């Protein structure tokens, strides 16, 4: 779907793998974008010197979690001259940048409770058969990022993959595939939750963490106020200056629901994003630590979702349950307020208790 990041699904959860990619200590030099670039500045001025670690075969950009391919040849990305220092005109540069982005996300989320995939996630960048789009293919456990036809022509920027949030968004769909009991979220509201989760847990969380880490490197901290002021733009490099959409809206259910996942995803997504900001900007707390806590709560909430037709209220209920189990219910009033602002209320305490009983969570 043009100008929409999307996904495809399969109804079988991958079993958990016991393997680990933390087996090698070789460090290989690389050029990469470590943060989504400013569309008003040359890419060359935003590249950073970095290093890639833990590649079982240093000449191949793959480990047991992620393997990178680049179009138009679709070959597995290889090192050149014993490094990954590719230039702006090399298709491999986008692959290296996306590999770094997804590796950080995968490692962090596994630490915070994400179920481990059995096989590596195959990622293809600069796929010429995917114009103005990107998607997650659950059946083959792949992410494909295409090539834009140009903003001036009504499409996306040519180098879509330079927008790291695009890859993060598609990984958000992979999170739902890995984390939920049916490897999917059935129903119309389930499809909207799919997009909202991909935008928030996929794109925005990693954008904020990358800005925190980048701020530390340049001596300009990313603060709680910066978080509050952010416009929560999805696709800020892929479609400048306003992005593909924003998750800072006043949309409410059911009045603003239209039955399209990306549009309705802005209702549930704005509620989740509001919650993110409330948790991560609490006075006297560390923004980075609170973002990690938010991710931990959301990953558990996804794992607790029942196997029926999912509604916005179901997600609200499992977030309340997750917060109860992780934080002794500390954030319940904040959770309910953020969702109520967007017209979403709980299924009632009785239903929450039923979900807990069905999932074997009652004491």
C-alpha positions as CSV (number, residue, x, y, z in Angstrom):
1,X,0.0,0.0,0.0
2,X,1.6,3.2,-1.1
3,X,3.1,5.4,1.6
4,X,2.1,2.9,4.2
5,X,4.5,0.6,6.1
6,X,2.7,-2.7,6.2
7,X,3.0,-6.4,7.1
8,X,1.9,-9.9,6.1
9,X,1.1,-12.6,8.6
10,X,1.2,-16.3,9.2
11,X,-0.6,-18.1,12.1
12,X,2.2,-20.1,13.6
13,X,4.7,-18.9,16.2
14,X,8.3,-19.7,15.7
15,X,9.7,-21.9,18.5
16,X,12.4,-20.5,20.7
17,X,16.1,-21.0,19.9
18,X,18.8,-21.5,22.5
19,X,21.6,-20.3,20.3
20,X,23.3,-17.0,20.9
21,X,25.3,-14.7,18.6
22,X,27.5,-13.5,21.5
23,X,30.3,-15.9,20.6
24,X,32.8,-13.8,18.6
25,X,34.8,-10.8,19.8
26,X,36.2,-9.6,16.4
27,X,35.5,-5.9,15.8
28,X,35.2,-4.7,12.2
29,X,35.3,-1.1,11.1
30,X,32.2,0.3,9.4
31,X,30.5,3.5,8.3
32,X,26.8,3.8,9.3
33,X,24.0,6.0,10.1
34,X,23.4,5.5,13.8
35,X,20.3,7.7,14.0
36,X,17.7,8.6,11.4
37,X,19.3,11.4,9.4
38,X,18.1,15.0,9.0
39,X,16.6,15.2,5.4
40,X,18.0,18.8,5.1
41,X,21.6,17.7,5.6
42,X,23.9,15.6,3.3
43,X,24.0,12.0,4.3
44,X,27.8,12.1,4.0
45,X,28.0,14.6,6.9
46,X,25.8,12.4,9.1
47,X,27.8,9.1,8.7
48,X,29.6,7.9,11.8
49,X,32.6,5.7,12.2
50,X,31.6,2.6,14.2
51,X,32.4,-1.1,14.5
52,X,30.5,-4.3,14.0
53,X,31.0,-7.0,16.5
54,X,30.1,-10.7,16.9
55,X,29.9,-11.8,13.2
56,X,30.6,-15.5,13.1
57,X,32.1,-15.0,9.6
58,X,33.5,-11.4,9.6
59,X,33.3,-11.2,5.8
60,X,29.5,-11.7,5.9
61,X,26.9,-9.3,7.4
62,X,25.0,-12.0,9.3
63,X,24.7,-13.7,12.6
64,X,22.2,-16.1,14.1
65,X,19.7,-13.3,14.6
66,X,19.9,-11.1,11.5
67,X,21.2,-11.5,7.9
68,X,21.4,-8.6,5.5
69,X,20.8,-8.5,1.7
70,X,20.9,-5.6,-0.7
71,X,19.1,-5.0,-4.0
72,X,19.2,-5.0,-6.9
73,X,21.4,-8.1,-6.8
74,X,19.8,-9.5,-3.6
75,X,23.2,-10.9,-2.5
76,X,24.2,-11.3,1.1
77,X,26.2,-8.2,2.1
78,X,29.9,-8.8,2.3
79,X,32.8,-6.8,3.7
80,X,35.1,-5.0,1.3
81,X,38.8,-4.8,2.0
82,X,38.2,-6.4,5.4
83,X,35.7,-3.7,6.6
84,X,32.2,-2.3,6.0
85,X,33.2,1.3,5.3
86,X,30.9,1.8,2.3
87,X,30.1,5.2,0.8
88,X,26.9,7.0,0.3
89,X,26.5,5.7,-3.3
90,X,27.0,2.1,-2.2
91,X,23.7,0.1,-1.6
92,X,25.6,-1.7,1.1
93,X,25.7,1.4,3.3
94,X,21.9,1.2,3.9
95,X,22.3,-2.5,4.7
96,X,25.0,-1.8,7.3
97,X,23.0,1.0,8.9
98,X,19.9,-1.1,9.1
99,X,21.9,-4.1,10.5
100,X,23.2,-1.9,13.3
101,X,19.8,-0.5,14.0
102,X,18.0,-3.8,14.1
103,X,20.8,-5.5,16.1
104,X,20.5,-2.9,18.8
105,X,16.7,-3.3,18.9
106,X,16.8,-7.1,18.8
107,X,19.4,-7.4,21.6
108,X,17.6,-4.9,23.8
109,X,14.2,-6.4,23.4
110,X,15.4,-9.9,24.0
111,X,16.9,-8.7,27.2
112,X,13.6,-7.1,28.2
113,X,11.4,-10.2,27.5
114,X,11.0,-10.7,23.7
115,X,10.7,-14.3,22.7
116,X,13.8,-15.4,20.8
117,X,13.3,-16.4,17.1
118,X,14.3,-19.8,15.9
119,X,15.9,-18.6,12.7
120,X,17.6,-15.4,11.6
121,X,15.5,-12.4,10.4
122,X,16.4,-11.9,6.7
123,X,16.4,-8.2,5.8
124,X,16.5,-6.9,2.2
125,X,17.2,-3.2,1.6
126,X,16.8,-1.4,-1.7
127,X,14.4,-3.9,-3.1
128,X,13.4,-2.5,-6.5
129,X,10.2,-4.6,-6.5
130,X,8.8,-2.7,-3.5
131,X,8.3,0.9,-4.6
132,X,7.4,3.4,-1.9
133,X,6.9,0.8,0.7
134,X,8.4,-1.7,3.2
135,X,6.9,-4.8,4.7
136,X,7.3,-7.7,7.2
137,X,6.7,-11.1,5.7
138,X,5.8,-13.4,8.6
139,X,5.7,-16.6,6.6
140,X,9.4,-16.3,5.6
141,X,10.4,-14.2,8.6
142,X,11.7,-11.4,6.3
143,X,11.7,-7.6,6.1
144,X,11.8,-5.9,2.7
145,X,12.6,-2.2,2.3
146,X,12.0,-0.8,-1.1
147,X,13.1,2.2,-3.1
148,X,11.2,5.5,-3.2
149,X,10.0,7.1,-6.4
150,X,10.7,10.5,-5.1
151,X,8.9,13.0,-2.9
152,X,8.5,15.4,-5.8
153,X,6.6,12.7,-7.6
154,X,4.2,12.0,-4.7
155,X,6.2,9.0,-3.4
156,X,8.8,8.4,-0.7
157,X,12.5,9.5,-0.8
158,X,14.6,7.2,-2.9
159,X,16.7,5.9,-0.1
160,X,13.9,4.7,2.1
161,X,16.3,2.5,4.1
162,X,18.2,5.5,5.4
163,X,15.2,6.2,7.5
164,X,16.0,3.7,10.3
165,X,12.6,4.1,11.7
166,X,11.2,2.2,8.7
167,X,13.2,-0.9,9.6
168,X,12.3,-0.4,13.2
169,X,8.6,-0.2,12.3
170,X,8.8,-3.5,10.4
171,X,10.6,-5.1,13.3
172,X,7.6,-3.9,15.4
173,X,5.4,-6.3,13.3
174,X,8.0,-9.0,13.9
175,X,7.6,-8.4,17.7
176,X,3.9,-9.2,17.4
177,X,4.6,-12.3,15.4
178,X,7.1,-13.5,18.0
179,X,5.3,-12.4,21.1
180,X,1.6,-13.2,20.7
181,X,0.0,-16.6,21.1
182,X,-1.4,-16.7,17.6
183,X,1.6,-14.8,16.0
184,X,-0.9,-12.2,15.0
185,X,-3.7,-9.9,16.3
186,X,-7.0,-11.0,14.7
187,X,-9.8,-8.6,14.0
188,X,-10.0,-5.0,12.6
189,X,-8.9,-3.5,15.9
190,X,-6.2,-6.1,16.1
191,X,-4.9,-4.9,12.7
192,X,-4.9,-1.3,14.0
193,X,-3.0,-2.4,17.1
194,X,-0.5,-4.1,14.8
195,X,0.3,-0.7,13.2
196,X,0.2,1.2,16.5
197,X,2.6,-1.2,18.1
198,X,4.9,-1.1,15.1
199,X,5.0,2.7,15.2
200,X,5.5,3.0,19.0
201,X,7.4,-0.1,20.2
202,X,9.0,-0.4,16.8
203,X,9.9,3.1,15.6
204,X,9.5,5.7,18.4
205,X,11.1,3.9,21.3
206,X,14.3,3.2,19.2
207,X,14.3,6.8,17.8
208,X,14.3,8.1,21.4
209,X,16.9,5.7,22.6
210,X,19.1,6.5,19.6
211,X,18.7,10.2,20.3
212,X,19.7,9.6,23.9
213,X,22.8,7.7,22.9
214,X,23.7,10.2,20.2
215,X,23.2,13.0,22.7
216,X,25.7,11.4,25.0
217,X,28.2,11.1,22.1
218,X,28.0,14.8,21.2
219,X,27.5,16.1,24.7
220,X,23.9,17.3,24.1
221,X,21.5,15.3,26.3
222,X,18.1,14.2,25.1
223,X,15.8,15.3,28.0
224,X,12.3,14.5,29.3
225,X,11.2,17.8,27.9
226,X,12.6,16.9,24.5
227,X,10.5,13.7,24.8
228,X,7.3,15.7,25.7
229,X,7.9,18.2,22.8
230,X,8.5,15.6,20.1
231,X,6.0,15.4,17.4
232,X,6.2,11.6,17.1
233,X,6.6,11.6,13.4
234,X,6.8,8.2,11.6
235,X,8.9,8.4,8.4
236,X,10.5,11.7,9.0
237,X,13.3,11.0,6.5
238,X,11.3,8.8,4.1
239,X,8.7,11.6,3.6
240,X,9.9,15.0,4.7
241,X,9.0,17.4,6.2
242,X,5.8,16.0,7.8
243,X,6.5,12.3,7.7
244,X,4.1,9.5,6.7
245,X,2.0,10.0,9.8
246,X,2.2,11.2,13.4
247,X,1.4,9.4,16.7
248,X,0.6,12.6,18.5
249,X,-3.1,13.0,17.7
250,X,-6.4,13.6,19.5
251,X,-8.2,10.9,17.6
252,X,-10.8,8.9,19.6
253,X,-12.6,5.6,19.3
254,X,-15.1,4.9,18.0
255,X,-15.8,8.4,16.4
256,X,-12.6,8.5,14.3
257,X,-12.4,4.9,13.3
258,X,-12.6,4.3,9.5
259,X,-11.6,0.6,9.3
260,X,-8.2,1.2,7.8
261,X,-5.3,-0.2,10.0
262,X,-2.9,2.7,9.6
263,X,-5.5,5.3,10.2
264,X,-7.2,3.5,13.1
265,X,-3.7,2.7,14.3
266,X,-3.2,6.4,15.1
267,X,-5.9,6.1,17.7
268,X,-4.5,3.2,19.7
269,X,-0.9,4.4,18.7
270,X,-1.5,7.8,20.2
271,X,-2.8,6.2,23.4
272,X,0.3,4.0,23.7
273,X,2.6,6.9,22.8
274,X,0.9,9.1,25.4
275,X,1.6,6.3,28.0
276,X,5.3,6.1,26.8
277,X,5.8,9.8,27.4
278,X,4.0,9.7,30.8
279,X,6.1,6.8,32.1
280,X,9.4,8.0,30.6
281,X,9.1,11.6,31.7
282,X,8.2,11.0,35.4
283,X,10.0,13.5,37.6
284,X,13.1,12.2,39.3
285,X,13.5,9.3,36.9
286,X,16.0,8.5,34.1
287,X,14.5,8.7,30.7
288,X,16.5,5.8,29.2
289,X,15.7,3.5,32.2
290,X,12.0,4.4,32.0
291,X,11.9,3.7,28.2
292,X,13.3,0.3,29.0
293,X,10.6,-0.2,31.6
294,X,7.9,0.8,29.1
295,X,9.2,-1.8,26.6
296,X,9.2,-4.5,29.3
297,X,5.6,-3.7,30.2
298,X,4.5,-3.7,26.6
299,X,6.2,-6.9,25.7
300,X,4.5,-8.7,28.6
301,X,1.2,-7.1,27.7
302,X,1.5,-8.5,24.1
303,X,2.4,-11.9,25.4
304,X,-0.8,-11.9,27.7
305,X,-3.2,-11.0,24.9
306,X,-6.0,-13.6,24.5
307,X,-6.4,-15.6,21.4
308,X,-9.8,-14.1,20.4
309,X,-10.6,-11.2,18.2
310,X,-8.5,-8.5,19.7
311,X,-9.9,-5.1,20.7
312,X,-8.3,-1.9,21.9
313,X,-9.8,-2.6,25.3
314,X,-8.1,-6.0,25.4
315,X,-4.7,-4.4,25.0
316,X,-5.5,-1.9,27.7
317,X,-6.5,-4.7,30.0
318,X,-3.2,-6.7,29.4
319,X,-1.2,-3.5,29.9
320,X,-2.9,-3.1,33.3
321,X,-2.1,-6.7,34.1
322,X,1.5,-6.4,32.9
323,X,2.0,-3.2,35.0
324,X,0.5,-5.0,38.0
325,X,3.0,-7.9,37.7
326,X,6.1,-5.7,36.9
327,X,5.4,-2.5,38.9
328,X,2.8,-3.6,41.4
329,X,0.2,-1.6,39.5
330,X,2.0,1.7,40.0
331,X,1.0,3.1,36.6
332,X,-2.6,2.0,36.5
333,X,-4.2,5.4,36.8
334,X,-1.8,6.8,34.1
335,X,-2.6,3.9,31.8
336,X,-6.3,4.3,32.1
337,X,-6.1,8.1,31.7
338,X,-3.9,7.9,28.5
339,X,-6.3,5.4,26.9
340,X,-9.5,7.2,28.1
341,X,-8.3,10.3,26.3
342,X,-8.6,8.4,23.1
343,X,-12.0,6.9,23.9
344,X,-10.7,3.5,25.1
345,X,-11.9,2.1,28.4
346,X,-11.3,-1.2,30.2
347,X,-13.4,-4.3,29.7
348,X,-14.1,-4.0,33.5
349,X,-12.3,-5.5,36.5
350,X,-14.2,-8.7,36.1
351,X,-12.9,-9.2,32.5
352,X,-9.3,-8.5,33.6
353,X,-9.7,-11.1,36.3
354,X,-11.1,-13.6,33.7
355,X,-8.1,-12.9,31.5
356,X,-5.7,-13.5,34.4
357,X,-7.5,-16.7,35.3
358,X,-7.4,-18.0,31.7
359,X,-3.7,-17.2,31.4
360,X,-2.9,-18.9,34.8
361,X,-1.8,-15.6,36.3
362,X,-4.0,-15.6,39.4
363,X,-2.2,-16.2,42.7
